[in-house]
Amino acid sequence: MSDELSDFRRADEILTRMGETTRGIRALLTELESAVEGELGGWPPEVVARYRAARRDWDGAVRRMPECLDRARQAVWEIADEDADRGH
């Protein structure tokens, strides 16, 4: 195995670990949301609004992450294929 192919495989492994980490973050955020949602009634309205805005932001980021990782993986292997075609 060439060093360059090894580098691409390593990048793929890193992307896989990042996906696993993303799933872990999603699970943790779900737990935190469950713990917090029952307490929101006692929070000042402006704090609840900030919490809900932050929640929308992190929910969106966690939903987008798998797609970003898939695109990164696709790009890594496209570059690997191009390198192979050039004889590297």
C-alpha positions as CSV (number, residue, x, y, z in Angstrom):
1,M,0.0,0.0,0.0
2,S,1.4,3.4,-0.9
3,D,1.9,6.0,1.7
4,E,-0.6,8.3,-0.2
5,L,-3.3,5.6,-0.2
6,S,-2.6,5.0,3.5
7,D,-3.1,8.7,4.1
8,F,-6.5,8.6,2.4
9,R,-7.6,5.6,4.4
10,R,-6.5,7.3,7.6
11,A,-8.6,10.4,6.6
12,D,-11.5,8.1,6.0
13,E,-11.0,6.5,9.5
14,I,-10.9,10.0,11.0
15,L,-14.2,10.9,9.3
16,T,-15.7,7.7,10.6
17,R,-14.6,8.6,14.2
18,M,-16.0,12.1,13.7
19,G,-19.3,10.5,12.7
20,E,-19.3,8.4,15.9
21,T,-18.5,11.5,17.9
22,T,-21.4,13.4,16.2
23,R,-23.8,10.6,17.2
24,G,-22.5,10.8,20.8
25,I,-23.0,14.5,20.8
26,R,-26.6,14.1,19.5
27,A,-27.3,11.6,22.2
28,L,-25.9,13.9,24.9
29,L,-27.9,16.8,23.6
30,T,-31.0,14.7,23.7
31,E,-30.3,13.8,27.3
32,L,-29.7,17.5,28.2
33,E,-32.8,18.6,26.4
34,S,-34.9,16.0,28.4
35,A,-33.4,17.2,31.6
36,V,-33.9,20.9,30.8
37,E,-37.3,20.9,29.2
38,G,-39.1,20.1,32.5
39,E,-37.4,23.1,34.2
40,L,-38.2,25.7,31.6
41,G,-41.4,26.8,33.3
42,G,-39.4,28.3,36.2
43,W,-37.0,30.2,33.9
44,P,-37.5,33.9,33.0
45,P,-39.0,34.3,29.5
46,E,-35.9,35.9,28.0
47,V,-33.8,33.0,29.2
48,V,-36.2,30.5,27.7
49,A,-36.1,32.4,24.4
50,R,-32.3,32.3,24.4
51,Y,-32.3,28.6,25.3
52,R,-34.7,27.8,22.5
53,A,-32.6,29.9,20.0
54,A,-29.5,28.1,21.1
55,R,-31.3,24.7,20.9
56,R,-32.4,25.5,17.3
57,D,-28.7,26.3,16.4
58,W,-27.2,23.2,17.9
59,D,-30.0,21.0,16.5
60,G,-29.3,22.3,13.1
61,A,-25.6,21.9,13.4
62,V,-26.0,18.3,14.6
63,R,-28.4,17.5,11.8
64,R,-25.9,19.0,9.2
65,M,-22.8,17.3,10.5
66,P,-23.4,13.8,9.0
67,E,-24.0,15.3,5.6
68,C,-20.8,17.4,5.9
69,L,-18.8,14.3,6.9
70,D,-20.3,12.3,3.9
71,R,-19.3,15.1,1.5
72,A,-15.8,15.2,3.1
73,R,-15.5,11.5,2.7
74,Q,-16.6,11.7,-0.9
75,A,-14.1,14.4,-1.6
76,V,-11.2,12.5,0.0
77,W,-11.9,9.5,-2.2
78,E,-12.4,11.6,-5.3
79,I,-8.9,13.1,-4.7
80,A,-7.5,9.6,-4.0
81,D,-8.9,8.4,-7.4
82,E,-7.5,11.4,-9.2
83,D,-4.1,10.7,-7.6
84,A,-4.3,7.1,-8.7
85,D,-5.2,8.2,-12.2
86,R,-2.2,10.4,-12.3
87,G,0.0,7.6,-11.2
88,H,0.8,8.8,-7.7
